[in-house]
């Protein structure tokens, strides 16, 4: 690994942090694991904002990700992504925003097979799903503007984080909310310590790992405010719309 790299979020210096096996996966959270692949994946960490990333994988194109990570065996390392997780996230959204169903249009960014959005449509929402691995990477203008954008377990998979935020901003209506999930590194990645955290898993495509500080900087650079609602759920916003007043302790 290069001895120093530029952080794509704050522009600071990122230095070599740790090397893990390519087959390190989120199965570790349940005490299971895959056989080692014998391929080392280097992670670097920004000295300024704490953003941690895998430089070699950042250079992969979409086809390489499909071949090496998001292939037929992906379900083995993330069995909940097809059904369990989208159903649970849909239930959470219905609980949070069900009172304001007609007040906004919803986009589930990185929505995979579109199940979450389909469930919401059945409940009367104006909802649609978009995923570059399913729908391609053409112009996003066709998707229109949205008052609520969700991106569940998306940020950690993205090699070009500033481009992701630019896309989300282009899809966001004036006072729209970007509600997303990714577990922050603050209590899990420390300088001088091994990268044993289960979430730091290249086989799952977890190549971008965020501190709260890095997310806050990202927000400011894109004209947004940032609020962490928990270790794993966060919101970017410009101004909280009336239909969401008080939901996040904001507005």
C-alpha positions, 0 to 999 in steps of 0.5 A: 500500500502507498505510504500516504493517500489522500482522503476523499472526504476531508482531503487529509492524509490517509496512512496504512492502517491494517490488512485483512483477508478478502474473505473476512465477512460480516458472518463474524458477527454471529461467530461464523467465518469463511475459509481464508482466501489468502488475498490481503486487502489493505485498509487506510485511515485518514489521520484527520477525519477518521475515514477508513477505506480499502484503496485497491477496491476503490479502483474496481469498476461495476463489473468487477464488483459484480464478479468478485463480491455481488455474485451468486455467493453474496447471499452466504455472507449477507442472508438478510439482504433479500427479504428480512432487512427490507421488510424490517426497514419498511416496517420502521418507515411505516412507523415513522412516516405513516402519518404523512404518506401523501406529503412526499415522494420516497426513493429507496437508493441502493434498494436491491430487488425493490422489495422495500419500495414495493411494500410501501407502495402497497401501503399507499406510499409514493415510492420507487427503488433505484440500485445501480447494480440492478438499474444501471448507472445512467442519468438519474434525472428520470427519477425526479426529486424526492422528499424522503430518500433512504439508503440502508446499508449503502454508504459502506459499499460505495467507492466514490463517496463524494459522487454518492452524495452528489447523486443524493443531493440531485435527487433530493427536493428542497427540504428533503431528508436523506435517512441512511444506515451505516455503523460508525467506526468511533468505538470500533476502529482505533489507531494502533489496534488490529482491524478485528471489527466484524463490519470491516469486511471486504467480502461483504463489499464494506470498503468505506467505513465512516466516523461521525466526524467524516460524515459531518464533514461530508454533509457540510461539503454538500450544503447539508446538516448531519445528525446521528440518530444512533450508532447505525442510523443517521440523517442528512438534511437542509431544513426539516420539513413540517411533516417530519418536525420532531421526529429526529429531535430536530425542527 
